[in-house]
Amino acid sequence: CGFAMLAAASVQEAHDLAVIAQAATLQARVPFIHFMDGFRTSHEVNKLTLVPNAVLRAMIDERLVRAHRERALSPAHPVVRGTAHNPDTFFQARETANPFYARVPAIVAAAMETFAGLAGRRYRLFRYDGHPEAERVVVAIGSGAEVARETALFLAGRGEKVGALQVLLYRPWSARHLLEALPASVRRVAVLDRTKEPGGSAEPLCLDVMHTLGDACARGLRASMPLVVGGRYGLSSKEFTPAMAKAVFGHLTEDEPRSGFTVGIND
């Protein structure tokens, strides 16, 4: 449907990113879906720091709110929207939305920086944690990324060259921000998707990562193409533990890591 998609990985992130999503959608004029893991995050009882009203007011530009309301359909200033197009104009009209989507990553990144200055909690479109010269990296969205991050930091502290990359802004996909976050030293990547697409060559997040790295390598932006494998975990919030994350990192050391693997099924 063309919605931007912003993913929270914890109760605190769900609280904070709601503000960031609201500020970004008003400026970008692109609708946002701000989401989190069902059950795993939405049902979690945890402590969090509330965003003060003063920060909310500073984050939300009232001029953009007024402009949004003024664009609403009204008999006082009628406009025509959503008309049918024949083949002679539909394609052209469809493509005119591109500049709006191209601006979204920078708008979200700026909103995150503004929030960091006001609330002290900093977010990135792609968050990397682990060894600065990691050779093995796990990529994930949502609460599973927190497990991968804690596991990566534990292993990196014991000398292993591993890291974890959390995706916060999933749509529009920003290849530039992913490449900036991912260490150039990476040789193998495991992408964890919390979904299953029967018949697909890989799951959606894995395909995005593969395309970004492959295109960057072909254009000379990266020296070499890492081996990228994809796996599934946590469907219906099935448990995902540090031991399982460690198994994924371990799998990347094998001679021929499998793609399309599953994590957490013992049946």
C-alpha positions in Angstrom: 0.0 0.0 0.0 3.0 2.3 0.1 3.2 2.8 3.8 6.5 3.4 5.5 7.3 0.7 8.1 9.1 1.5 11.4 9.9 -1.5 13.6 10.3 -1.4 17.4 12.2 -4.1 19.3 11.3 -3.3 22.9 8.7 -1.7 25.1 10.9 1.5 25.3 11.4 1.6 21.5 7.7 1.1 20.9 7.1 4.1 23.1 9.8 6.3 21.6 9.4 5.3 17.9 5.7 6.2 18.1 6.7 9.8 18.6 9.4 9.6 15.8 6.9 8.0 13.4 4.3 10.8 14.0 6.9 13.5 13.5 8.2 11.9 10.4 4.9 11.2 8.7 3.8 14.8 9.1 6.9 16.1 7.3 7.1 13.3 4.8 3.4 13.2 3.9 3.8 9.4 3.6 1.7 7.2 5.9 3.6 5.2 8.5 3.0 1.8 10.1 4.9 1.7 13.4 4.9 -1.9 14.6 6.3 -4.4 17.1 6.3 -8.1 17.8 2.9 -9.5 18.7 2.9 -11.1 22.1 6.7 -10.9 22.6 6.7 -7.1 22.8 3.1 -6.0 22.9 2.3 -8.2 25.9 5.5 -7.6 27.8 5.3 -6.0 31.3 8.4 -3.9 31.7 9.6 -0.5 32.9 10.1 2.4 30.6 10.8 6.1 30.6 7.8 8.1 29.5 8.3 10.9 26.9 7.5 14.1 28.7 4.8 16.4 27.2 7.4 19.1 26.6 9.3 16.7 24.4 6.2 15.7 22.5 5.4 19.3 21.8 9.0 19.9 20.6 8.9 16.9 18.3 5.5 17.7 16.7 5.6 20.8 14.5 2.1 22.4 14.9 2.5 24.1 11.4 2.7 20.6 9.9 -0.4 19.5 11.9 -2.4 22.5 10.6 -1.2 21.9 7.0 -2.3 18.3 7.3 -5.7 19.3 8.5 -6.1 21.9 5.7 -5.4 19.1 3.2 -8.5 17.2 4.4 -11.4 16.9 2.0 -13.9 19.7 2.7 -16.8 21.3 0.8 -15.3 24.6 1.7 -12.3 24.0 -0.6 -13.2 21.1 -2.9 -10.5 19.1 -4.8 -10.5 16.0 -6.9 -8.5 13.0 -5.7 -8.2 9.3 -6.5 -9.6 9.6 -10.1 -9.4 6.7 -12.5 -6.6 6.7 -15.0 -6.4 5.1 -18.4 -3.2 3.6 -19.7 -2.1 6.9 -21.3 -1.5 8.6 -17.9 -1.6 6.0 -15.1 2.0 5.0 -15.2 3.3 8.6 -15.2 1.0 9.5 -12.3 2.1 6.5 -10.3 5.7 7.4 -10.6 5.3 11.0 -9.4 5.2 9.7 -5.8 8.9 8.6 -6.0 10.4 11.9 -4.6 8.2 11.6 -1.5 9.5 8.1 -0.7 13.1 9.0 -1.5 13.1 11.7 1.2 11.7 9.5 4.0 14.9 7.9 5.2 16.6 11.3 5.7 13.4 12.6 7.4 13.3 9.7 9.8 17.0 10.0 10.6 16.6 13.7 11.3 13.6 13.0 13.6 15.7 10.4 15.4 18.5 12.9 16.0 16.0 15.5 17.2 14.6 13.0 19.6 18.0 12.1 20.9 18.8 15.7 21.6 15.5 16.1 23.6 15.1 12.7 25.3 18.7 11.4 25.4 17.9 8.1 23.7 19.5 7.7 20.2 18.1 5.6 17.4 19.4 4.8 13.9 17.8 3.5 10.8 20.1 0.5 11.1 21.8 -0.2 14.5 25.0 -2.1 14.5 26.6 -3.6 17.7 29.5 -5.9 18.1 33.1 -6.2 16.9 34.3 -3.2 14.8 35.9 -5.6 12.3 33.3 -8.3 12.4 33.4 -11.1 9.9 30.1 -12.7 10.9 26.9 -10.7 11.3 23.3 -11.5 12.1 20.6 -9.2 10.7 17.1 -9.1 12.2 14.1 -6.9 12.9 12.2 -6.5 16.2 12.8 -8.2 19.5 14.9 -10.9 18.0 17.5 -8.3 17.2 17.9 -7.6 20.9 18.7 -11.2 21.5 21.2 -11.3 18.6 22.8 -8.1 19.9 23.3 -9.3 23.4 24.7 -12.6 22.1 27.0 -10.8 19.7 28.3 -8.5 22.4 28.9 -11.5 24.7 30.9 -13.3 22.0 32.7 -10.2 20.8 33.9 -9.7 24.4 35.5 -13.1 24.2 37.4 -12.3 21.0 35.0 -13.5 18.3 34.6 -11.2 15.3 30.8 -11.1 15.3 28.1 -8.4 15.3 24.4 -7.9 15.0 22.5 -5.4 12.8 19.0 -4.3 13.8 16.7 -2.9 11.1 14.4 -0.1 12.4 13.2 1.5 9.2 12.2 -1.4 7.0 10.3 0.7 4.4 11.4 2.7 2.5 14.6 0.6 2.4 17.7 2.7 2.6 20.6 0.8 1.0 23.0 3.7 1.9 22.3 3.6 5.6 22.7 -0.2 5.7 26.1 -0.1 4.0 27.2 2.6 6.4 26.2 0.6 9.4 27.6 -2.8 8.2 31.4 -3.2 8.7 33.3 -3.6 5.5 35.1 -6.6 7.0 32.0 -8.8 7.0 32.5 -12.1 5.1 29.3 -13.9 6.1 25.8 -12.7 6.9 22.8 -14.6 8.4 19.5 -12.7 7.9 16.7 -13.8 10.3 13.1 -13.3 9.1 10.1 -13.7 11.4 8.0 -14.8 8.5 7.7 -17.5 5.9 7.1 -16.9 2.2 6.4 -20.3 0.6 7.8 -20.6 -2.8 10.1 -17.6 -2.6 13.8 -17.8 -3.2 14.3 -16.3 0.3 12.3 -14.3 2.8 11.7 -10.6 2.3 14.4 -9.1 4.6 17.0 -11.6 3.3 16.3 -10.5 -0.3 16.7 -6.8 0.6 20.0 -7.5 2.2 21.2 -9.7 -0.6 20.3 -7.1 -3.3 21.9 -4.2 -1.4 25.2 -6.0 -0.9 25.2 -7.5 -4.4 24.5 -4.1 -6.0 27.1 -2.4 -3.9 29.7 -5.0 -4.8 28.8 -4.8 -8.6 29.2 -1.0 -8.4 32.5 -1.1 -6.6 31.2 0.3 -3.4 32.3 -2.8 -1.5 35.5 -4.8 -2.2 33.8 -8.2 -2.0 30.4 -9.8 -1.7 29.7 -11.5 1.6 28.0 -14.9 1.7 24.4 -14.2 2.7 22.1 -16.9 4.0 18.6 -16.6 5.4 16.7 -18.4 8.1 13.4 -18.2 9.9 12.7 -17.9 13.6 10.1 -16.9 16.1 6.9 -17.3 14.1 3.9 -16.6 16.5 6.5 -15.3 18.9 8.1 -18.8 19.4 11.0 -18.6 21.8 14.3 -17.2 20.6 17.1 -17.5 23.1 20.7 -16.4 23.2 21.7 -20.1 22.8 19.7 -20.1 19.5 21.4 -16.9 18.4 24.8 -18.4 19.3 23.9 -21.4 17.1 23.3 -19.0 14.1 26.7 -17.4 14.6 28.2 -20.8 14.9 26.5 -22.0 11.7 28.2 -19.2 9.8 31.6 -20.8 10.5 30.7 -24.0 8.6 32.1 -24.7 5.2 28.7 -24.3 3.5 26.1 -22.6 5.7 22.6 -23.6 4.7 20.0 -21.0 3.6 16.4 -21.5 4.4 17.2 -22.9 7.9 14.9 -22.7 10.9 15.8 -21.8 14.4 14.1 -22.9 17.6 12.1 -25.9 16.3 12.7 -29.1 18.4 10.0 -31.5 17.2 
